[in-house]
Amino acid sequence: MSNTINYTDAPSDIDEALDNATIVSDLLPSPKELIMRSEKEKITISVDKRSLELYKEYAKKHNTKYQPMINGVLSSYADRFLNK
């Protein structure tokens, strides 16, 4: 008995779903695009610990600060959804 799986013929519902799929552009900018300068206002905010650790890790790896990266994500969201 062979355990080999042949993926050449997808079930018709999957094949149809793939044919009708819509390409969605990325919501968020790349990390490199998150480093920018603009007028700032200081606030206090609580953020998810895991998310903050990821930003700090990436910032350290690329010798930059994590706060402008977070600001970039917030700005991108505002530009896309709130400036309509």
Stockholm file with secondary structure:
# STOCKHOLM 1.0

chainA/1-84         MSNTINYTDAPSDIDEALDNATIVSDLLPSPKELIMRSEKEKITISVDKRSLELYKEYAKKHNTKYQPMINGVLSSYADRFLNK
#=GR chainA/1-84 SS CCCCCCCSSCCHHHHHHHHTCCCCCCSSCCGGGGCCCCCCCCCCCCCCHHHHHHHHHHHHHTTSCHHHHHHHHHHHHIIIIICC
#=GC SS_cons        CCCCCCCSSCCHHHHHHHHTCCCCCCSSCCGGGGCCCCCCCCCCCCCCHHHHHHHHHHHHHTTSCHHHHHHHHHHHHIIIIICC
//
